[in-house]
């Protein structure tokens, strides 16, 4: 998982994502070329963030629900805009971005995960990415702070 790249795809983020079965980008991509680079690593699903403009961005959904490894995942950029009831929809994981703060919290059996921001550092927040580890119907989350200058 990656989010809030804001046009900057760091080599450390690429290294982390290399070998992924599927890449999720939770918005604020700020450039189609960045999506092309990620799609070259693994199948890619991305949503539009509040800083994604132009024709290329209009092709991206604001939210998407997909199933990976038997786990139903709903992704959108800003959690405040969540328009579904994840529990009622059978969603196990909600992936978001926007805040630039890496976080993982479980509520009512749903994991709410924000991988943080992998682009330019904002204030003193870490530059980070995340991983959903799916195995036999079980999902674990790993959030990783990237070693960047």
C-alpha positions in Angstrom: 0.0 0.0 0.0 1.1 3.5 -0.8 -0.5 6.9 -0.6 0.1 10.6 -0.9 3.1 10.4 -3.2 2.3 13.9 -4.5 4.3 13.3 -7.7 7.3 11.8 -5.9 8.0 8.1 -6.2 11.0 7.5 -4.0 13.4 4.6 -4.8 12.9 3.4 -1.2 9.1 3.1 -1.8 9.7 1.2 -5.1 12.1 -1.2 -3.4 9.5 -1.9 -0.7 6.7 -2.5 -3.2 8.8 -4.6 -5.6 7.6 -8.2 -5.3 4.1 -7.3 -4.2 1.2 -9.4 -5.4 -0.9 -6.3 -5.8 -0.3 -2.6 -5.2 -3.0 -0.3 -3.7 -2.5 3.5 -4.0 -4.9 5.5 -1.8 -4.7 8.8 -3.8 -2.9 12.1 -4.1 -0.8 10.5 -6.9 -0.3 13.8 -8.8 0.8 12.2 -12.1 -0.1 9.4 -14.4 3.6 8.5 -15.0 3.8 7.5 -11.3 1.0 5.0 -11.9 2.7 3.6 -14.9 5.8 2.9 -12.8 3.8 1.2 -10.1 1.9 -0.9 -12.6 5.2 -2.1 -13.9 5.9 -3.8 -10.6 2.5 -5.5 -9.9 -1.2 -5.3 -10.7 -2.3 -1.8 -9.4 -5.5 -0.4 -8.0 -5.6 3.3 -7.3 -8.2 5.9 -6.3 -8.3 9.6 -6.9 -7.2 12.0 -4.1 -8.1 15.6 -3.6 -4.9 16.7 -5.4 -5.4 14.5 -8.4 -6.6 16.7 -11.4 -6.8 16.4 -15.1 -8.0 13.9 -17.7 -5.7 11.1 -16.3 -7.2 11.6 -12.8 -10.8 11.5 -14.1 -10.3 7.9 -15.1 -9.7 6.9 -11.4 -12.6 6.1 -9.1 -13.1 8.0 -5.9 -13.5 4.7 -4.1 -13.2 1.0 -5.0 -14.1 -2.3 -3.4 -12.0 -5.3 -4.4 -11.3 -8.8 -3.1 -7.7 -10.0 -2.7 -6.8 -13.3 -1.3 -10.4 -13.7 -0.1 -10.3 -10.4 1.9 -12.8 -7.7 0.9 -11.0 -4.3 0.8 -12.6 -0.9 0.3 -10.3 2.0 -0.6 -10.8 5.7 -0.8 -8.6 8.7 -0.2 -10.2 10.5 2.8 -11.9 8.4 5.5 -14.2 11.3 6.2 -15.8 10.6 2.8 -16.6 6.9 3.5 -20.0 6.4 2.0 -20.6 2.8 2.9 -21.1 0.7 6.1 -18.1 -1.6 5.9 -19.6 -4.1 8.3 -22.9 -4.3 6.4 -20.9 -4.7 3.1 -18.7 -7.4 4.4 -15.6 -5.3 4.1 -12.6 -6.5 6.2 -10.1 -3.7 5.5 -10.6 0.0 4.7 -7.5 1.6 3.1 -7.3 5.4 3.1 -4.7 8.1 2.8 -5.0 11.9 3.1 -3.8 12.5 6.6 -0.2 11.6 5.9 -0.2 9.7 9.3 0.4 6.0 9.2 -2.2 4.2 11.2 -4.0 0.9 11.8 -7.0 0.5 14.0 -9.6 -2.3 14.2 -13.3 -1.3 14.9 -16.2 -3.8 14.7 -14.0 -6.3 13.0 -12.9 -3.9 10.3 -9.2 -2.8 9.9 -8.9 0.8 9.0 -5.4 1.3 7.5 -3.6 4.4 6.4 -0.1 3.7 5.0 0.9 7.3 5.6 2.6 9.4 2.9 5.4 8.1 0.7 6.0 11.4 -1.1 7.4 14.7 0.3 7.7 14.8 4.1 5.1 16.9 5.7 6.1 18.6 9.0 7.6 15.9 11.2 5.5 13.0 10.0 7.4 9.9 8.7 7.7 8.9 5.1 5.9 5.5 5.1 4.3 2.7 3.2 2.3 -0.3 4.3 1.7 -4.0 3.5 -1.4 -6.1 3.9 -0.3 -9.7 4.6 -3.2 -12.0 3.5 -3.0 -15.7 4.3 -5.8 -18.2 4.4 -8.6 -15.6 5.1 -6.5 -13.8 7.7 -5.0 -10.3 7.2 -2.2 -8.6 9.1 -0.9 -5.1 8.5 2.7 -3.9 8.5 3.4 -0.2 8.4 7.0 0.7 7.5 8.8 4.0 7.9 11.2 4.5 5.0 14.8 5.5 5.6 14.9 8.7 3.6 17.0 11.9 4.0 
